[in-house]
Structure formats: C-alpha cells, structure tokens
C-alpha cells in the first residue's frame, strides 16, 4: 500500500496519474493548504520542504517502509518499482537518459516558470506587468521547445510514453487558464489529446476533484 499525501495541483496530479497508470494500491491523504496541513509536524516528517506530493510506501526497499518527497523523485521511484514508463539502465541506457533529460526539463523549467506565471497572472493581489510579461514569455518559449520536440517524436523522450510525459502533462493541461494559446502548436495539441485519452490519465485527473469523496 502506498500512502499519497497530495492535493489536485499540477504537481499532485503527476502522482495521481502515475499511481493510476501503474495500477498501484494507494490511499489518499489530502493536504489542504487553506487548513495549514502542509505545516503540521506529522507531514513535515514525510516532506520536510512542506510541499506536496509525498508518499509513504509500506513495501519499500528491503520490504521496509520508505517515505519520499519531491514529485520527480517519486516518479523515478515508482517507475523503478514497477518497471514502467522509464527504460532500464542496463538494457536501454540512452532511452533512460532521454527520459531523465525531459523530466529534468519539466522540473527545472516548466514547473517553476508556469508556477510563477500562474501566481502573477491569476493570484497576485497586485498586478505586476513586468513579472506577468516575463513569465508568460518564458512559458511560451517552453511550449515552443515542446512543439519542436513533439514534431520529432511521439512523446517527449521518444516513441514511448514515460514519466517525462506524466510530469509535463500536469502543467501543460492548465494552459488555458494560464493564458497560453495552443494556436500554432499542433504537435503539443496532438500530444495533449493523446494523453487525455488515456484511461489512467483520466482516472488520475479525477483524484480529489470536486466530486471525489476523498476531498
């Protein structure tokens, strides 16, 4: 059993989709930011950076429980645990490297830039035009990077669906409310539609939505 400490944000949805895609048994523990759950001592023992998602796997390495925080680390761990959505280092080292490259592209670029864009565009009490322009421009650049890449390959890391796609989808699917148009981005549009059609992605998007009793 995997205990998932999470909320339906772009980073949380990475975990939800991965758990569903891997068909793992899991239990949801909602972390409600408005209630300050992220600062409670019991959560900080699992996620010392007070961010979601985090997991506790009762059947960790050696059969002992293990806690993991940071979405990228969780995705890598679950991919290695299940043998899904990331090539094996021995049998396909180049494929694995490509997955890690595009996963780090999401973690180091897409997430931070779109997170800042979302804040300044949607949530900041005071509008800061320079900040909005900066982060919207950078978000547009990153969508352009993905457009070029997805014109060369079916998925971000190559011909196979991987944790790089799972990680990036959680952010790219918010494009409309972030002010990013898909006009002129046919490859990104095709990729988003392909992922949205996956049953595991659909189930993952329903975790902790407004109709989910676990919310």
NUKOL-452787 format. One record per residue: residue in one letter; x, y, z of N, C-alpha, C in turn. Coordinates in steps of 0.001 Angstrom, whole numbers. Example, Ala and Ser with C-alpha at 12.3 -4.5 7.8 and 13.67 -1.06 7.14 Angstrom:
<sites>
residuo | n.x | n.y | n.z | ca.x | ca.y | ca.z | c.x | c.y | c.z
a | 13190 | -5690 | 7800 | 12300 | -4500 | 7800 | 13200 | -3300 | 7800
s | 12850 | -2250 | 7080 | 13670 | -1060 | 7140 | 12900 | 30 | 7870
</sites>
This chain:
<sites>
residuo | n.x | n.y | n.z | ca.x | ca.y | ca.z | c.x | c.y | c.z
x | 847 | -1202 | 0 | 0 | 0 | 0 | 879 | 1248 | 0
x | 516 | 2195 | -840 | 1209 | 3470 | -894 | 279 | 4549 | -330
x | 790 | 5309 | 607 | 49 | 6418 | 1186 | 477 | 7685 | 451
x | -491 | 8350 | -189 | -212 | 9522 | -1005 | -701 | 10778 | -296
x | 214 | 11666 | 1 | -86 | 12938 | 654 | -85 | 14004 | -443
x | -1267 | 14552 | -742 | -1360 | 15267 | -2001 | -2568 | 16170 | -2062
x | -2675 | 16902 | -3169 | -3812 | 17758 | -3481 | -3824 | 17925 | -5000
x | -4967 | 18222 | -5639 | -5023 | 18223 | -7099 | -4433 | 19471 | -7752
x | -3157 | 19702 | -7506 | -2377 | 20724 | -8193 | -1640 | 20045 | -9350
x | -975 | 20811 | -10223 | -197 | 20153 | -11280 | 818 | 19144 | -10751
x | 1489 | 19470 | -9652 | 2453 | 18518 | -9103 | 1755 | 17321 | -8465
x | 653 | 17568 | -7784 | -88 | 16456 | -7207 | -614 | 15517 | -8265
x | -1067 | 16069 | -9378 | -1644 | 15231 | -10423 | -606 | 14338 | -11093
x | 654 | 14727 | -11059 | 1696 | 13809 | -11542 | 1602 | 12488 | -10781
x | 1515 | 12591 | -9469 | 1451 | 11400 | -8632 | 165 | 10636 | -8878
x | -960 | 11317 | -8931 | -2244 | 10641 | -9128 | -2240 | 9839 | -10425
x | -1742 | 10466 | -11498 | -1711 | 9783 | -12789 | -767 | 8594 | -12751
x | 395 | 8773 | -12143 | 1363 | 7668 | -12079 | 797 | 6488 | -11298
x | 160 | 6747 | -10184 | -421 | 5663 | -9390 | -1482 | 4919 | -10183
x | -2299 | 5655 | -10920 | -3339 | 5011 | -11719 | -2750 | 4281 | -12916
x | -1789 | 4880 | -13582 | -1175 | 4234 | -14735 | -475 | 2930 | -14339
x | 118 | 2914 | -13152 | 825 | 1719 | -12679 | -94 | 736 | -11969
x | -1362 | 1138 | -11784 | -2367 | 300 | -11131 | -1887 | -167 | -9747
x | -1372 | 786 | -8986 | -889 | 513 | -7645 | -2001 | 736 | -6620
x | -1952 | -13 | -5541 | -2876 | 205 | -4433 | -2403 | 1424 | -3642
x | -3310 | 2368 | -3425 | -2902 | 3568 | -2701 | -4058 | 4120 | -1896
x | -3682 | 4896 | -896 | -4645 | 5591 | -53 | -4305 | 7067 | -67
x | -5312 | 7896 | -301 | -5110 | 9340 | -390 | -5214 | 9987 | 995
x | -4255 | 10872 | 1277 | -4280 | 11709 | 2471 | -4269 | 13169 | 1988
x | -5426 | 13817 | 1926 | -5470 | 15184 | 1405 | -4670 | 16155 | 2274
x | -3895 | 16983 | 1622 | -3158 | 18045 | 2304 | -3803 | 19363 | 1889
x | -4607 | 19904 | 2783 | -5376 | 21117 | 2476 | -4561 | 22345 | 2884
x | -4130 | 23092 | 1875 | -3275 | 24249 | 2136 | -3976 | 25295 | 2990
x | -5273 | 25497 | 2738 | -6014 | 26504 | 3491 | -6112 | 26195 | 4963
x | -5999 | 24906 | 5317 | -6039 | 24495 | 6718 | -4651 | 24403 | 7341
x | -3620 | 24661 | 6524 | -2246 | 24588 | 7037 | -1724 | 23188 | 7225
x | -2315 | 22213 | 6536 | -1859 | 20822 | 6688 | -394 | 20655 | 6323
x | 100 | 21490 | 5397 | 1481 | 21343 | 4923 | 2512 | 21700 | 5981
x | 2068 | 22333 | 7063 | 2993 | 22730 | 8126 | 2875 | 21855 | 9375
x | 2011 | 20865 | 9338 | 1833 | 20020 | 10508 | 3050 | 19106 | 10693
x | 3485 | 18898 | 11939 | 4708 | 18115 | 12184 | 4680 | 16730 | 11555
x | 3527 | 16075 | 11557 | 3469 | 14731 | 11004 | 3700 | 14732 | 9493
x | 3284 | 15807 | 8822 | 3547 | 15894 | 7386 | 4994 | 16282 | 7117
x | 5552 | 17176 | 7928 | 6935 | 17608 | 7735 | 7929 | 16463 | 7936
x | 7549 | 15448 | 8693 | 8427 | 14274 | 8820 | 8548 | 13532 | 7495
x | 7503 | 13634 | 6673 | 7498 | 12957 | 5374 | 8020 | 13884 | 4285
x | 7635 | 15147 | 4359 | 8017 | 16137 | 3347 | 8601 | 17361 | 4038
x | 9894 | 17365 | 4349 | 10493 | 18462 | 5118 | 10455 | 19806 | 4410
x | 10195 | 19815 | 3104 | 10087 | 21068 | 2370 | 8646 | 21581 | 2358
x | 7772 | 20957 | 3126 | 6350 | 21291 | 3281 | 5613 | 21479 | 1950
x | 5969 | 20638 | 975 | 5314 | 20675 | -328 | 4707 | 19310 | -634
x | 3648 | 19335 | -1479 | 3097 | 18084 | -1981 | 3585 | 17897 | -3416
x | 3614 | 16639 | -3885 | 3184 | 15422 | -3199 | 4318 | 14785 | -2409
x | 3924 | 13846 | -1558 | 4872 | 12988 | -850 | 4192 | 11638 | -683
x | 4988 | 10597 | -523 | 4409 | 9268 | -340 | 5114 | 8533 | 783
x | 4401 | 7564 | 1326 | 5000 | 6536 | 2174 | 4625 | 5204 | 1550
x | 5632 | 4445 | 1155 | 5412 | 3114 | 590 | 5662 | 2101 | 1691
x | 4630 | 1363 | 2059 | 4779 | 366 | 3119 | 5719 | -764 | 2703
x | 5849 | -965 | 1398 | 6719 | -2022 | 880 | 7864 | -1390 | 110
x | 8725 | -705 | 836 | 9857 | -38 | 225 | 11037 | -966 | 31
x | 12221 | -426 | -232 | 13408 | -1257 | -408 | 13633 | -2173 | 791
x | 13897 | -3441 | 492 | 14087 | -4418 | 1555 | 12821 | -4780 | 2284
x | 11680 | -4385 | 1730 | 10407 | -4690 | 2374 | 10062 | -3782 | 3529
x | 10863 | -2743 | 3742 | 10632 | -1810 | 4845 | 9967 | -538 | 4326
x | 9160 | 132 | 5144 | 8523 | 1384 | 4712 | 9553 | 2443 | 4348
x | 9201 | 3277 | 3382 | 10072 | 4378 | 2978 | 9197 | 5578 | 2641
x | 9643 | 6766 | 3034 | 8937 | 7997 | 2663 | 9760 | 8732 | 1612
x | 9065 | 9368 | 668 | 9731 | 10072 | -431 | 8997 | 11378 | -676
x | 9738 | 12470 | -799 | 9154 | 13740 | -1194 | 9827 | 14214 | -2480
x | 9249 | 15219 | -3114 | 9613 | 15772 | -4414 | 9055 | 14890 | -5534
x | 8242 | 15511 | -6390 | 7496 | 14757 | -7399 | 8394 | 13997 | -8360
x | 9509 | 14586 | -8774 | 10408 | 13890 | -9687 | 10998 | 12640 | -9066
x | 11419 | 12750 | -7814 | 11970 | 11585 | -7119 | 10908 | 10500 | -6972
x | 9676 | 10897 | -6703 | 8592 | 9928 | -6561 | 8343 | 9212 | -7879
x | 8306 | 9956 | -8983 | 8069 | 9335 | -10282 | 9174 | 8346 | -10630
x | 10416 | 8715 | -10392 | 11529 | 7797 | -10663 | 11412 | 6555 | -9789
x | 11116 | 6747 | -8521 | 10985 | 5608 | -7608 | 9887 | 4658 | -8070
x | 8717 | 5192 | -8399 | 7610 | 4332 | -8795 | 7878 | 3663 | -10139
x | 8573 | 4368 | -11042 | 8938 | 3756 | -12320 | 9887 | 2579 | -12101
x | 10853 | 2757 | -11218 | 11801 | 1666 | -10935 | 11118 | 540 | -10169
x | 10194 | 880 | -9299 | 9499 | -139 | -8516 | 8645 | -1043 | -9410
x | 8009 | -430 | -10397 | 7069 | -1175 | -11233 | 7652 | -1618 | -12570
x | 8780 | -1048 | -12962 | 9346 | -1341 | -14274 | 8560 | -707 | -15408
x | 7864 | 400 | -15135 | 7018 | 1035 | -16139 | 7426 | 2489 | -16368
x | 7332 | 2891 | -17618 | 7420 | 4302 | -18028 | 8804 | 4917 | -17867
x | 9837 | 4082 | -17737 | 11216 | 4545 | -17796 | 12091 | 3353 | -18158
x | 12894 | 3459 | -19222 | 13723 | 2322 | -19627 | 14719 | 1920 | -18549
x | 15083 | 665 | -18601 | 16088 | 130 | -17694 | 17470 | 616 | -18110
x | 18293 | 956 | -17131 | 19621 | 1498 | -17423 | 20503 | 496 | -18147
x | 20362 | -783 | -17849 | 21217 | -1796 | -18468 | 20800 | -2092 | -19906
x | 19498 | -2198 | -20148 | 19026 | -2599 | -21473 | 18858 | -1426 | -22433
x | 18602 | -223 | -21918 | 18385 | 937 | -22789 | 18886 | 2203 | -22110
x | 20215 | 2329 | -21966 | 20744 | 3489 | -21239 | 20443 | 4814 | -21926
x | 20438 | 4841 | -23250 | 20149 | 6090 | -23951 | 18680 | 6495 | -23781
x | 17803 | 5504 | -23827 | 16391 | 5796 | -23611 | 16126 | 6319 | -22217
x | 16792 | 5720 | -21246 | 16637 | 6183 | -19864 | 17151 | 7612 | -19710
x | 18283 | 7888 | -20337 | 18849 | 9235 | -20262 | 17900 | 10261 | -20860
x | 17257 | 9916 | -21981 | 16311 | 10846 | -22599 | 15133 | 11122 | -21673
x | 14635 | 10092 | -21009 | 13534 | 10295 | -20054 | 13974 | 11225 | -18931
x | 15156 | 11001 | -18402 | 15632 | 11845 | -17309 | 15866 | 13280 | -17778
x | 16368 | 13454 | -19000 | 16571 | 14807 | -19521 | 15259 | 15585 | -19560
x | 14229 | 14962 | -20134 | 12964 | 15664 | -20287 | 12205 | 15778 | -18967
x | 12430 | 14864 | -18060 | 11870 | 15011 | -16719 | 12501 | 16214 | -16023
x | 13827 | 16354 | -16127 | 14507 | 17482 | -15502 | 14134 | 18804 | -16181
x | 13862 | 18760 | -17481 | 13372 | 19948 | -18182 | 12064 | 20420 | -17563
x | 11195 | 19498 | -17256 | 9941 | 19882 | -16596 | 10197 | 20415 | -15198
x | 10999 | 19698 | -14421 | 11224 | 20075 | -13029 | 11954 | 21415 | -12921
x | 12956 | 21615 | -13786 | 13767 | 22823 | -13694 | 13215 | 24022 | -14436
x | 12331 | 23783 | -15429 | 11833 | 24875 | -16240 | 10328 | 25019 | -16231
x | 9634 | 24004 | -16725 | 8180 | 24115 | -16890 | 7486 | 24400 | -15565
x | 7769 | 23606 | -14550 | 7096 | 23783 | -13266 | 7345 | 25141 | -12643
x | 8608 | 25532 | -12460 | 8865 | 26838 | -11844 | 8324 | 28013 | -12655
x | 8505 | 27990 | -13970 | 8063 | 29129 | -14783 | 6541 | 29219 | -14852
x | 5875 | 28073 | -15049 | 4417 | 28114 | -15092 | 3828 | 28371 | -13711
x | 4518 | 27921 | -12677 | 4069 | 28224 | -11325 | 4106 | 29725 | -11051
x | 5195 | 30361 | -11445 | 5301 | 31806 | -11262 | 4297 | 32541 | -12158
x | 4120 | 32067 | -13378 | 3139 | 32698 | -14260 | 1737 | 32609 | -13663
x | 1408 | 31429 | -13156 | 90 | 31260 | -12557 | -115 | 32193 | -11378
x | 920 | 32358 | -10580 | 794 | 33237 | -9410 | 570 | 34684 | -9845
x | 1449 | 35197 | -10705 | 1360 | 36614 | -11065 | 158 | 36900 | -11960
x | -258 | 35918 | -12746 | -1384 | 36123 | -13650 | -2724 | 35960 | -12949
x | -2813 | 34978 | -12055 | -4123 | 34599 | -11510 | -4335 | 34949 | -10037
x | -3264 | 34967 | -9237 | -3463 | 35024 | -7791 | -2890 | 36257 | -7094
x | -1915 | 36905 | -7683 | -1271 | 38042 | -7007 | -2289 | 39144 | -6742
x | -2264 | 39687 | -5540 | -3197 | 40758 | -5183 | -2908 | 42023 | -5971
x | -1651 | 42232 | -6292 | -1258 | 43404 | -7070 | -680 | 42937 | -8407
x | -1189 | 43451 | -9512 | -692 | 43082 | -10821 | 679 | 43729 | -11064
x | 1625 | 42907 | -11476 | 2970 | 43385 | -11763 | 3229 | 43109 | -13246
x | 3007 | 44102 | -14108 | 3078 | 43854 | -15554 | 4399 | 43234 | -16019
x | 5532 | 43703 | -15453 | 6818 | 43165 | -15885 | 6929 | 41681 | -15550
x | 6458 | 41293 | -14368 | 6517 | 39886 | -13976 | 5608 | 39035 | -14861
x | 4409 | 39545 | -15128 | 3482 | 38806 | -15988 | 4090 | 38613 | -17369
x | 4669 | 39690 | -17920 | 5281 | 39590 | -19248 | 6443 | 38605 | -19248
x | 7273 | 38683 | -18215 | 8444 | 37797 | -18142 | 8029 | 36331 | -18121
x | 7101 | 35984 | -17239 | 6761 | 34570 | -17081 | 5874 | 34062 | -18217
x | 5047 | 34923 | -18791 | 4270 | 34472 | -19944 | 5179 | 34243 | -21149
x | 6176 | 35095 | -21324 | 7129 | 34896 | -22413 | 7906 | 33594 | -22234
x | 8326 | 33332 | -21007 | 9090 | 32107 | -20764 | 8212 | 30878 | -20909
x | 6949 | 30969 | -20475 | 6026 | 29862 | -20671 | 5832 | 29595 | -22163
x | 5664 | 30656 | -22942 | 5520 | 30480 | -24383 | 6749 | 29852 | -25003
x | 7923 | 30232 | -24525 | 9161 | 29638 | -25046 | 9202 | 28143 | -24774
x | 8814 | 27741 | -23565 | 8845 | 26325 | -23195 | 7834 | 25517 | -24012
x | 6670 | 26101 | -24273 | 5716 | 25420 | -25152 | 6318 | 25269 | -26547
x | 7100 | 26253 | -26972 | 7774 | 26153 | -28266 | 8811 | 25048 | -28293
x | 9539 | 24890 | -27199 | 10503 | 23787 | -27095 | 9784 | 22449 | -27241
x | 8662 | 22315 | -26528 | 7892 | 21077 | -26611 | 7339 | 20876 | -28019
x | 6885 | 21936 | -28665 | 6350 | 21827 | -30022 | 7397 | 21272 | -30978
x | 8611 | 21799 | -30885 | 9686 | 21308 | -31750 | 9994 | 19847 | -31461
x | 10112 | 19506 | -30203 | 10434 | 18135 | -29828 | 9340 | 17164 | -30272
x | 8100 | 17531 | -30065 | 6994 | 16630 | -30388 | 6710 | 16584 | -31887
x | 7398 | 17411 | -32645 | 7391 | 17266 | -34094 | 8382 | 16211 | -34556
x | 9268 | 15820 | -33652 | 10301 | 14820 | -33968 | 9975 | 13449 | -33399
x | 9267 | 13424 | -32277 | 8969 | 12174 | -31580 | 7515 | 12185 | -31122
x | 6976 | 10997 | -30882 | 5582 | 10908 | -30451 | 5398 | 11443 | -29043
x | 6352 | 11114 | -28178 | 6312 | 11567 | -26791 | 7578 | 12352 | -26496
x | 7652 | 12976 | -25336 | 8773 | 13875 | -25063 | 10129 | 13186 | -25107
x | 10207 | 11976 | -24570 | 11501 | 11295 | -24502 | 11734 | 10340 | -25666
x | 10796 | 10254 | -26586 | 10955 | 9340 | -27712 | 9619 | 8761 | -28138
x | 9649 | 7523 | -28603 | 8445 | 6892 | -29125 | 7564 | 6283 | -28044
x | 8065 | 6204 | -26833 | 7315 | 5571 | -25744 | 6891 | 6591 | -24695
x | 5680 | 6420 | -24211 | 5134 | 7213 | -23101 | 5984 | 6989 | -21858
x | 6270 | 8061 | -21125 | 7178 | 7928 | -19984 | 6795 | 8885 | -18864
x | 7543 | 8799 | -17778 | 7311 | 9703 | -16660 | 7572 | 11160 | -17039
x | 8344 | 11404 | -18099 | 8528 | 12784 | -18560 | 7204 | 13361 | -19060
x | 6419 | 12551 | -19741 | 5105 | 12998 | -20211 | 4154 | 13200 | -19042
x | 4161 | 12258 | -18108 | 3287 | 12362 | -16936 | 3583 | 13648 | -16170
x | 4866 | 13953 | -15988 | 5248 | 15144 | -15227 | 4837 | 16427 | -15939
x | 5032 | 16472 | -17249 | 4768 | 17698 | -18000 | 3280 | 17914 | -18224
x | 2542 | 16839 | -18428 | 1112 | 16956 | -18675 | 409 | 17688 | -17540
x | 807 | 17393 | -16299 | 165 | 18018 | -15152 | 205 | 19533 | -15214
x | 1222 | 20094 | -15877 | 1324 | 21543 | -16043 | 708 | 22012 | -17349
x | 996 | 21327 | -18447 | 519 | 21790 | -19753 | -1002 | 21766 | -19852
x | -1650 | 20869 | -19108 | -3108 | 20817 | -19212 | -3764 | 22040 | -18552
x | -2993 | 22862 | -17866 | -3520 | 24106 | -17288 | -3352 | 25292 | -18229
x | -2953 | 25048 | -19466 | -2540 | 26128 | -20367 | -3605 | 27206 | -20546
x | -4867 | 26815 | -20642 | -5907 | 27792 | -20956 | -6051 | 28831 | -19855
x | -6136 | 28363 | -18600 | -6301 | 29337 | -17518 | -5011 | 30094 | -17215
x | -3889 | 29615 | -17778 | -2633 | 30340 | -17616 | -2401 | 31338 | -18741
x | -3312 | 31371 | -19719 | -3186 | 32344 | -20793 | -2319 | 31901 | -21941
x | -2047 | 30602 | -22066 | -1222 | 30089 | -23153 | -2121 | 29477 | -24224
x | -2096 | 30045 | -25415 | -2870 | 29518 | -26535 | -2133 | 28362 | -27189
x | -2899 | 27414 | -27715 | -2321 | 26309 | -28482 | -2363 | 26581 | -29982
x | -2791 | 27772 | -30381 | -2761 | 28143 | -31796 | -1322 | 28070 | -32303
x | -1123 | 27406 | -33414 | 219 | 27270 | -33968 | 1063 | 26225 | -33276
x | 448 | 25422 | -32408 | 1177 | 24363 | -31694 | 487 | 23017 | -31953
x | 456 | 22545 | -33196 | -264 | 21304 | -33500 | 322 | 20073 | -32838
x | 1616 | 20057 | -32637 | 2242 | 18880 | -32030 | 1937 | 18796 | -30534
x | 1975 | 19929 | -29863 | 1584 | 19955 | -28448 | 109 | 19597 | -28306
x | -711 | 20112 | -29190 | -2144 | 19805 | -29151 | -2379 | 18317 | -29324
x | -1727 | 17712 | -30296 | -1857 | 16265 | -30527 | -1412 | 15476 | -29299
x | -302 | 15873 | -28708 | 239 | 15177 | -27530 | -728 | 15292 | -26350
x | -1258 | 16470 | -26110 | -2211 | 16637 | -25019 | -3448 | 15767 | -25242
x | -3952 | 15742 | -26461 | -5132 | 14931 | -26759 | -4846 | 13441 | -26582
x | -3663 | 13011 | -26984 | -3287 | 11603 | -26805 | -3272 | 11230 | -25331
x | -2686 | 12102 | -24501 | -2605 | 11792 | -23073 | -3980 | 11875 | -22411
x | -4782 | 12841 | -22804 | -6119 | 12983 | -22222 | -7001 | 11776 | -22523
x | -6682 | 11048 | -23586 | -7470 | 9875 | -23965 | -7078 | 8622 | -23184
x | -5970 | 8678 | -22460 | -5522 | 7509 | -21708 | -6396 | 7305 | -20464
x | -6918 | 6094 | -20246 | -7760 | 5856 | -19063 | -7049 | 6161 | -17750
x | -5755 | 5851 | -17660 | -5024 | 6130 | -16432 | -4929 | 7613 | -16150
x | -4763 | 8408 | -17203 | -4722 | 9860 | -17036 | -6093 | 10369 | -16608
x | -7126 | 9876 | -17236 | -8484 | 10288 | -16881 | -8800 | 9977 | -15425
x | -8421 | 8784 | -14984 | -8664 | 8433 | -13575 | -7830 | 9303 | -12648
x | -6596 | 9573 | -13037 | -5730 | 10401 | -12205 | -6261 | 11807 | -12035
x | -6865 | 12359 | -13090 | -7416 | 13708 | -13010 | -8647 | 13775 | -12117
x | -9265 | 12638 | -11854 | -10459 | 12619 | -11006 | -10128 | 12532 | -9515
x | -8868 | 12217 | -9201 | -8481 | 12079 | -7788 | -8578 | 13440 | -7097
x | -9376 | 13475 | -6036 | -9565 | 14687 | -5238 | -10188 | 15844 | -6013
x | -10891 | 15532 | -7129 | -11618 | 16605 | -7759 | -12859 | 16918 | -6942
x | -13668 | 17837 | -7371 | -14766 | 18305 | -6528 | -15823 | 17228 | -6281
x | -15835 | 16185 | -7093 | -16801 | 15102 | -6921 | -16228 | 13886 | -6222
x | -14964 | 13956 | -5847 | -14300 | 12827 | -5198 | -14564 | 12898 | -3690
x | -15150 | 11880 | -3092 | -15446 | 11938 | -1657 | -14200 | 12049 | -795
x | -13035 | 11701 | -1347 | -11803 | 11803 | -567 | -11374 | 13257 | -376
x | -11979 | 14162 | -1128 | -11644 | 15587 | -979 | -12156 | 16120 | 336
</sites>
